[in-house]
């Protein structure tokens, strides 16, 4: 079996409001070898809009204190799904589910918790893992009480083709809403979000409004996220804990991947191994994250998962003037780049810089046919607006330019895969 094209595209050039990437992995009809250059489409005449107006998703008038809100799902190991939601009052942390509307022949009960942040106290945050589930199947489910509304989700396929949507730095603006509307029309299987979710920035009710804003999509398809700088929310002497809200609300499958922290983890889906890294936790060679990554990469079987992705928040390569020289970019790259290179990672996605940029295959600041393609996809619609100023002159590297248009073809001999 041969892997076909990697199709990656920016939103339609006629759109003028947001950035996201949608791509499909699968076999092409001609049985051709994969070529990362095929299908990459950019908006050449993109008109950069100003920052969008902030939105605050409110509850409906008939929403009760025991009704589930902010429902989202995420992959939780082989054939399993985590369902998370919030209620104002304590209700059962139970999910009933089945493959027919109104008929729930399975259920599972999980846990609930809450957190405090200065004077704010969250609602009850429910966390339930359900399964085993069949691939590429629609399930109907209810969260908590029987009076709760019926929702549905579709599980990802077990093999190619699979569709991913990728968008970073979402926030809560009118452009965020437009981004979500475009993504919702793609028929994607899994969403990957490389950090900066709610842009709550210490104001905890914004986590609630973000959860309501994304629920229509996040309750139907798994959302796999990692943290960014806007998730840190540490205040010296007042609230010393980092990532309080993020860890409480967006529980990712770190335990299932042998990680000790919700800030870095990995998962498999339909022939792809995805590694979610933490730019804002320790990444030096003596850190838990580095040691975990080293072990995780050794376990990868390219016959089972021939594609290998990594996500960070702060990009390791960046030709924009925004966020130049930050330690979360340069020091993390110095520490971990060799691990990803030696494992022949295919693509590294990042956010943080509010722009779209794609680089040639690169390693140690030089064009390298065995290095990963780096893609920055850092403006899903946040309130800070787009990064519009490139550095003075292009950053030159041997064999190419670090620029979205520079993508050299060619296969790397050491990473040729036998898919027979």
SULGI-V238519 format. One record per backbone hydrogen bond with DSSP energy under -1.0 kcal/mol. CO is the residue of the C=O (numbers start at 0). NH is the residue of the N-H. E is the energy in kcal/mol with one decimal. If there is no record, write none. Layout:
co;nh;e
CO;NH;E
CO;NH;E
This chain:
co;nh;e
7;40;-1.3
8;21;-1.9
11;14;-2.6
20;165;-3.2
21;8;-1.7
22;163;-2.6
23;6;-1.7
24;161;-2.1
25;3;-2.1
27;30;-1.4
34;37;-1.4
36;39;-1.3
40;9;-2.1
41;43;-1.3
42;45;-1.7
52;173;-2.1
59;62;-1.7
63;66;-1.1
64;88;-2.2
68;85;-2.7
71;83;-2.7
72;222;-2.5
73;81;-3.6
76;79;-1.9
78;132;-2.4
79;75;-1.9
80;129;-3.0
81;73;-1.9
82;127;-2.4
83;71;-2.3
84;125;-3.4
85;68;-2.0
86;123;-2.7
91;93;-1.5
92;109;-3.0
93;143;-3.2
94;107;-1.8
95;141;-2.2
96;105;-1.5
97;139;-3.4
99;102;-1.9
105;96;-2.8
107;94;-2.6
110;126;-2.7
112;124;-3.6
114;121;-2.6
116;119;-2.5
119;116;-2.7
123;86;-2.0
124;112;-1.6
125;84;-1.3
126;110;-2.2
127;82;-3.5
129;80;-2.2
136;154;-2.3
138;152;-2.3
139;97;-2.1
140;150;-3.0
141;95;-1.9
144;147;-1.7
150;140;-2.8
152;138;-3.1
155;135;-2.0
161;24;-2.5
162;188;-2.6
162;189;-1.5
163;22;-2.1
164;191;-2.9
165;20;-3.0
167;379;-1.6
168;381;-1.2
171;54;-2.7
172;176;-2.1
173;177;-1.7
174;178;-2.8
175;179;-2.7
176;180;-2.1
177;181;-2.3
178;182;-2.7
179;183;-2.5
182;185;-1.7
189;164;-2.1
190;223;-2.9
191;166;-1.8
192;194;-1.5
192;225;-1.9
194;168;-2.4
195;169;-1.3
196;170;-2.4
199;202;-1.8
201;203;-1.3
202;205;-1.9
203;206;-1.9
204;208;-2.0
205;209;-2.0
206;210;-2.0
207;211;-1.8
208;212;-2.1
209;213;-2.3
213;216;-1.3
213;217;-3.3
214;218;-2.1
216;219;-1.8
216;220;-1.6
217;72;-2.4
219;153;-2.2
221;190;-2.3
223;192;-2.4
227;230;-1.5
228;231;-1.1
231;242;-2.5
234;237;-1.7
234;238;-2.7
238;234;-3.0
242;246;-2.5
243;247;-1.7
244;248;-2.5
245;249;-2.7
251;253;-2.4
253;258;-2.5
254;257;-1.5
260;263;-1.2
264;275;-3.0
266;273;-2.9
268;271;-1.1
270;306;-1.8
271;268;-2.4
272;308;-2.4
273;266;-2.0
274;310;-2.6
275;264;-2.0
283;286;-2.6
286;290;-2.1
287;291;-2.5
288;292;-2.7
289;293;-2.5
290;294;-1.9
291;295;-3.0
292;296;-2.6
293;297;-1.2
300;303;-1.2
300;304;-3.1
306;272;-2.6
307;345;-2.6
307;346;-1.1
308;274;-1.9
309;348;-2.6
310;276;-2.9
312;350;-1.9
318;390;-2.9
320;323;-1.0
325;328;-1.6
325;329;-2.5
326;330;-1.1
326;331;-1.2
328;332;-2.0
329;333;-2.4
330;334;-1.9
331;335;-2.8
332;336;-2.3
335;339;-1.7
336;340;-2.6
337;341;-2.8
338;342;-1.3
339;344;-2.3
340;343;-1.5
345;372;-2.4
346;309;-2.0
347;374;-2.8
348;311;-2.4
349;376;-3.0
350;352;-2.8
352;354;-2.4
353;386;-2.9
354;377;-2.0
356;375;-3.1
360;367;-2.0
362;365;-1.2
365;362;-2.5
367;370;-1.9
371;361;-1.7
372;347;-2.7
373;358;-2.5
374;349;-2.1
375;356;-2.0
376;167;-1.8
378;18;-2.1
381;384;-1.2
388;320;-3.7
394;401;-2.0
396;399;-2.0
397;366;-1.8
399;396;-2.1
400;402;-1.9
402;405;-1.6
411;414;-1.1
412;415;-1.6
